[in-house]
Amino acid sequence: MKHLVLVFAVLISGLSFAQIDDNWEDASEKLPGYVITNKGEKIEGYLKRFLKIKSQRKVKFFKTLDSKPIVYGPKDLKAYKIENDNYETHPYEGLSGKTKVFLLRTIEGKINLFDYYIRVEDDKGAEMTLSKKGNTEVSLDFDGTKIQTEILAVKQEKKGNNYLKFTSPKLMFSFKGIMSKYVSDYPELAKKIKNKEKGYRILAILKIVNEYNAHFTH
């Protein structure tokens, strides 16, 4: 049980989160990027960065720096990019059932890894001053809320996307069987996972995915 708790703690990393005023995105900078519509059309322009959780639900797009914004949701787009961050629309099974969200892609390859952010509570409030000039001060008011990160794998196959949620209890208890099957088209790697070799267990997810992707790029 202690081992499972450790695994869960590693896979879901707690990040401090600032509960910023609703007008935060109005003051944020317009950054270059693009959106990809459900028809596959790529439209370049500018986007405003939302907070981590809000970025999963909507994106504010500007065709030009001076144009009025268009707000898109996951049902409207296949993907969007803001500066160096790539988001894709995928289903996520939450408490309310399967629903589409924008997921931040962290690793690209035959297996893509995505981060999904959820909010949790914490009792440690704090405040941080960003800048101070004369009588003007810009601060972040931390209300004690935290964000946790869940990792989701998406593998493209002929029948469609094959999803793997690394924080699911089923995967944590049956990692060698599920993961070895997931990478079965790379038999050597699948064998290492199935035999529970050192460096190929559940704590080595990033290593396994990177090794798998590297194999199919040569």
Secondary structure per residue as TSV (DSSP state, phi and psi in degrees):
chain	resnum	aa	ss	phi	psi
A	1	M	-	360.0	-40.0
A	2	K	H	-60.0	-37.2
A	3	H	H	-64.8	-41.2
A	4	L	H	-66.9	-38.0
A	5	V	H	-62.4	-41.1
A	6	L	H	-63.7	-43.7
A	7	V	H	-60.7	-45.9
A	8	F	H	-62.6	-37.9
A	9	A	H	-66.8	-34.9
A	10	V	H	-73.6	-42.0
A	11	L	H	-72.8	-29.7
A	12	I	S	-114.7	100.5
A	13	S	-	-91.6	131.0
A	14	G	E	-83.3	127.7
A	15	L	E	-121.9	134.0
A	16	S	E	-62.3	139.5
A	17	F	-	-130.8	131.6
A	18	A	-	-94.0	123.7
A	19	Q	-	-82.1	97.6
A	20	I	-	-97.4	151.8
A	21	D	-	-51.9	147.7
A	22	D	T	-58.7	-19.9
A	23	N	T	-88.0	8.1
A	24	W	H	-57.0	-45.5
A	25	E	H	-68.6	-24.7
A	26	D	H	-66.2	-29.0
A	27	A	H	-95.0	-6.1
A	28	S	S	-76.9	161.4
A	29	E	-	-79.1	144.1
A	30	K	E	-80.1	123.5
A	31	L	E	-113.3	147.7
A	32	P	E	-66.8	147.5
A	33	G	E	176.8	-157.9
A	34	Y	E	-160.0	166.6
A	35	V	E	-123.3	151.0
A	36	I	E	-119.5	117.1
A	37	T	E	-73.7	171.2
A	38	N	T	-65.4	-19.0
A	39	K	T	-87.1	-2.1
A	40	G	-	90.8	6.0
A	41	E	-	-78.1	128.6
A	42	K	E	-97.2	121.1
A	43	I	E	-118.3	113.8
A	44	E	E	-85.2	151.2
A	45	G	E	175.7	-137.0
A	46	Y	E	-135.2	148.4
A	47	L	E	-132.3	155.0
A	48	K	E	-105.4	136.9
A	49	R	-	-79.9	123.3
A	50	F	-	-90.4	175.4
A	51	L	-	-71.5	165.5
A	52	K	T	-53.1	-50.1
A	53	I	T	-71.3	-41.7
A	54	K	G	-64.5	-32.4
A	55	S	G	-65.1	-17.4
A	56	Q	G	-82.8	-15.3
A	57	R	T	-108.7	-27.1
A	58	K	-	-160.9	164.5
A	59	V	E	-142.2	140.8
A	60	K	E	-104.5	116.8
A	61	F	E	-113.8	140.3
A	62	F	E	-123.9	125.4
A	63	K	S	-65.0	-40.9
A	64	T	S	-132.8	170.4
A	65	L	T	-61.6	-27.4
A	66	D	T	-102.2	-3.8
A	67	S	S	-79.4	162.0
A	68	K	-	-73.7	147.9
A	69	P	-	-75.0	150.1
A	70	I	E	-114.9	126.9
A	71	V	E	-98.4	122.6
A	72	Y	E	-111.3	147.8
A	73	G	-	-114.6	173.9
A	74	P	T	-57.2	-27.8
A	75	K	T	-73.3	-15.8
A	76	D	T	-95.2	-21.8
A	77	L	E	-131.3	154.6
A	78	K	E	-85.2	-33.9
A	79	A	E	-167.2	166.5
A	80	Y	E	-153.1	156.2
A	81	K	E	-129.6	132.8
A	82	I	E	-125.7	113.7
A	83	E	T	54.6	-111.9
A	84	N	T	-102.8	4.9
A	85	D	E	-99.8	127.9
A	86	N	E	-108.7	126.6
A	87	Y	E	-116.1	140.8
A	88	E	E	-128.2	151.2
A	89	T	E	-86.1	124.5
A	90	H	E	-145.2	154.6
A	91	P	E	-73.9	144.2
A	92	Y	E	-133.2	127.5
A	93	E	E	-86.3	96.6
A	94	G	E	-97.6	-163.6
A	95	L	T	-66.6	-27.6
A	96	S	T	-91.8	9.5
A	97	G	E	101.1	-171.8
A	98	K	E	-77.4	123.2
A	99	T	E	-140.5	150.4
A	100	K	E	-85.0	140.5
A	101	V	E	-141.8	164.6
A	102	F	E	-85.8	125.7
A	103	L	E	-111.9	137.7
A	104	L	E	-79.5	120.0
A	105	R	E	-81.2	126.6
A	106	T	E	-107.7	-27.9
A	107	I	E	-135.9	132.4
A	108	E	-	-113.5	135.2
A	109	G	S	172.2	-159.2
A	110	K	S	-64.4	-34.2
A	111	I	E	-109.1	121.1
A	112	N	E	-97.3	141.0
A	113	L	E	-109.6	140.0
A	114	F	E	-129.9	150.6
A	115	D	E	-102.8	135.4
A	116	Y	E	-121.0	128.0
A	117	Y	E	-103.3	135.8
A	118	I	E	-129.2	152.0
A	119	R	E	-97.2	136.2
A	120	V	E	-129.2	169.9
A	121	E	E	-102.5	149.6
A	122	D	-	-148.3	153.6
A	123	D	S	-101.2	11.1
A	124	K	-	-103.5	93.1
A	125	G	-	-81.4	154.3
A	126	A	E	-159.2	168.1
A	127	E	E	-139.6	141.8
A	128	M	E	-131.0	130.4
A	129	T	E	-87.3	123.9
A	130	L	E	-84.5	-43.9
A	131	S	E	-156.6	154.8
A	132	K	E	-146.0	123.8
A	133	K	E	-140.3	110.7
A	134	G	T	63.4	-122.9
A	135	N	T	-94.3	4.9
A	136	T	E	-102.5	128.4
A	137	E	E	-133.5	134.5
A	138	V	E	-110.3	119.6
A	139	S	E	-129.5	158.1
A	140	L	E	-106.9	128.9
A	141	D	E	-99.8	104.4
A	142	F	E	-83.0	119.9
A	143	D	-	-96.5	10.0
A	144	G	S	93.1	4.7
A	145	T	E	-83.6	143.3
A	146	K	E	-121.6	159.4
A	147	I	E	-114.2	136.6
A	148	Q	E	-110.5	150.2
A	149	T	E	-111.2	126.7
A	150	E	E	-107.1	143.0
A	151	I	E	-102.7	131.0
A	152	L	E	-124.8	133.1
A	153	A	E	-103.9	140.9
A	154	V	E	-131.1	118.1
A	155	K	E	-113.2	126.2
A	156	Q	E	-82.8	124.1
A	157	E	E	-130.4	169.9
A	158	K	T	-59.3	-35.8
A	159	K	T	-83.7	-3.6
A	160	G	E	127.4	-171.7
A	161	N	E	-73.9	137.5
A	162	N	E	-108.7	113.1
A	163	Y	E	-97.1	144.9
A	164	L	E	-140.0	117.6
A	165	K	E	-100.1	112.9
A	166	F	T	-72.4	-14.9
A	167	T	T	-95.7	3.6
A	168	S	-	-71.7	137.2
A	169	P	H	-55.4	-37.0
A	170	K	H	-59.7	-43.9
A	171	L	H	-68.4	-39.6
A	172	M	H	-64.8	-35.0
A	173	F	H	-84.9	-23.5
A	174	S	S	-127.9	42.3
A	175	F	H	-59.8	-48.4
A	176	K	H	-61.5	-37.7
A	177	G	H	-73.8	-47.3
A	178	I	H	-69.4	-45.9
A	179	M	H	-70.6	-38.1
A	180	S	H	-64.9	-34.1
A	181	K	H	-70.5	-37.1
A	182	Y	H	-63.4	-33.1
A	183	V	T	-110.0	26.9
A	184	S	T	-62.8	-19.3
A	185	D	T	-78.2	2.0
A	186	Y	S	-126.1	78.3
A	187	P	H	-52.2	-39.5
A	188	E	H	-62.2	-43.0
A	189	L	H	-70.1	-41.5
A	190	A	H	-59.4	-38.5
A	191	K	H	-65.5	-41.3
A	192	K	H	-61.5	-40.6
A	193	I	H	-69.5	-44.6
A	194	K	H	-64.0	-33.9
A	195	N	T	-85.5	1.8
A	196	K	T	55.7	42.5
A	197	E	-	-66.0	154.2
A	198	K	T	-61.0	131.3
A	199	G	T	88.6	3.7
A	200	Y	-	-131.8	33.8
A	201	R	S	-106.4	-171.5
A	202	I	G	-62.1	-27.7
A	203	L	G	-76.3	-7.6
A	204	A	G	-107.4	33.7
A	205	I	H	-56.9	-47.7
A	206	L	H	-62.6	-41.4
A	207	K	H	-63.0	-43.5
A	208	I	H	-63.2	-46.9
A	209	V	H	-65.6	-42.6
A	210	N	H	-64.0	-39.6
A	211	E	H	-66.6	-40.2
A	212	Y	H	-62.8	-49.0
A	213	N	H	-63.9	-39.5
A	214	A	H	-63.1	-35.1
A	215	H	H	-62.2	-36.0
A	216	F	T	-93.6	3.6
A	217	T	T	-101.5	-7.3
A	218	H	-	-90.1	360.0
